Amino acid sequence: MALKNAGATDVYACATHAIFSANAVEELKASPYKEVIVTDTIEIPDYKRFDNLTVLSTAPLFAKAIDLIYNHQSVDSLFPKYAD
């Protein structure tokens, strides 16, 4: 892996939608990734879960968005602003 060869001590993989099609689970298990981080936007069956997989919940973000919209407020506050 190029990042490890370049001196990285830990490498993480992140994705929003963990489809894990074909042989993705086997490849991720065999990879040098310290952790694979995904969201729960798609249900991940037990047989596709592995030790270094972390699934983050999107529920708090969606709950806040629904609350803001229901109360006729902008969802702009959900998105951090960065200086150019």
C-alpha positions as CSV (number, residue, x, y, z in Angstrom):
1,M,0.0,0.0,0.0
2,A,1.4,3.3,-1.1
3,L,0.6,5.3,2.0
4,K,2.3,2.7,4.3
5,N,5.3,2.6,2.0
6,A,5.5,6.4,2.2
7,G,5.7,6.2,6.0
8,A,2.1,6.4,7.2
9,T,1.8,4.6,10.5
10,D,-2.0,4.1,10.3
11,V,-4.4,4.2,7.3
12,Y,-8.1,4.5,7.6
13,A,-10.8,3.9,4.9
14,C,-14.0,5.9,5.1
15,A,-17.2,5.7,3.0
16,T,-20.8,6.9,3.3
17,H,-22.7,3.9,1.8
18,A,-21.3,0.5,2.7
19,I,-22.6,-1.6,-0.1
20,F,-19.7,-4.1,0.2
21,S,-20.5,-5.9,-3.1
22,A,-18.7,-8.9,-4.6
23,N,-15.5,-9.7,-2.6
24,A,-15.2,-6.3,-0.9
25,V,-15.5,-7.7,2.7
26,E,-12.6,-10.2,2.1
27,E,-10.5,-7.5,0.5
28,L,-11.1,-5.1,3.4
29,K,-10.4,-7.8,6.0
30,A,-7.1,-8.5,4.2
31,S,-6.1,-4.9,3.8
32,P,-3.7,-2.9,6.0
33,Y,-6.5,-0.5,7.1
34,K,-6.5,0.1,10.8
35,E,-10.2,0.9,10.6
36,V,-12.9,1.0,8.0
37,I,-15.5,3.7,8.9
38,V,-18.9,3.8,7.2
39,T,-22.4,5.2,7.9
40,D,-25.6,3.3,8.6
41,T,-27.3,4.7,5.5
42,I,-27.5,1.2,4.2
43,E,-28.2,-1.8,6.4
44,I,-25.1,-3.9,6.8
45,P,-25.9,-7.6,7.4
46,D,-24.0,-9.4,10.1
47,Y,-22.2,-11.6,7.6
48,K,-20.7,-8.4,6.0
49,R,-19.4,-7.0,9.3
50,F,-15.8,-7.5,10.4
51,D,-13.6,-6.6,13.4
52,N,-12.1,-3.3,12.3
53,L,-15.4,-2.0,10.8
54,T,-17.0,1.0,12.6
55,V,-20.5,2.0,11.6
56,L,-21.5,5.6,12.5
57,S,-25.2,6.5,13.0
58,T,-26.7,9.2,10.8
59,A,-29.8,9.3,13.1
60,P,-28.8,12.5,15.1
61,L,-28.1,14.4,11.9
62,F,-31.4,13.4,10.3
63,A,-33.3,14.0,13.5
64,K,-31.9,17.5,13.7
65,A,-32.7,18.2,10.0
66,I,-36.3,17.0,10.5
67,D,-36.7,19.2,13.6
68,L,-35.3,22.3,11.8
69,I,-37.5,21.7,8.8
70,Y,-40.6,21.0,10.9
71,N,-40.0,24.3,12.7
72,H,-39.5,26.2,9.5
73,Q,-35.8,26.9,10.2
74,S,-32.9,26.6,7.9
75,V,-30.7,23.5,7.8
76,D,-27.7,25.7,7.1
77,S,-26.6,25.3,10.7
78,L,-25.9,21.6,10.1
79,F,-23.1,22.4,7.7
80,P,-19.9,23.9,9.2
81,K,-18.5,27.0,7.5
82,Y,-14.8,27.0,6.7
83,A,-12.7,30.0,5.8
84,D,-11.4,30.1,2.3
